[in-house]
Amino acid sequence: MRNKYIKDKTLGSCVKKSTDSYFWKSLMNIKDLFMEFGSFKINDGSQTRFWVDTWLGNKLLKDKFPSLFNIVRRKYDSVAQVLSSIPLNISFRRNLVGANLSAWNRIVASIHDLNLTEDEFIWGLSASRIFTVKFIYAALINNGVRVP
């Protein structure tokens, strides 16, 4: 599946196309919901998007820092792209001042000691961290509410 559909993209950036198989289209229909119930363990950062994947804490950075997300130029860069240089490889449409500068400094401080190797998606609905149809089905029929 990686070679056919994902190729060199991140799982989160994959989109449904009219030429895709019914199986892949079905997976893409629930991809966003699936991604809500897990997080990424950052290793090399290449498969995890900086702003729109859960990897730093339990909330998307775009939701934690909406004012920064609104002014960032490249919203879908991977963690690896952002961390590829010092200073960080990120640019904003405006200068950071006040609350935005403080928010950015909090992000930078929280990733200061991050060492990159290879990313891993951690399933969050079961204690074992292993994906099962039972847990995603329960989440789907309960409108995203986690069921113990």
Buried (B, 14 or more C-beta within 10 A) or exposed (E): EEEEBBEEEBBBEBEBEEEBEEEBEEBBEEBEEBBBBBBBBBBBBBBBBBBBBBBBEEEBBBEBBEEBBEEBEEEBBBBBBBBEEEEBBBEEEEEBEEEBEEBBEEBEEEBEEEEBEEBEBEBBBBEEEEBEEEBBEBBEEEEEEEEE
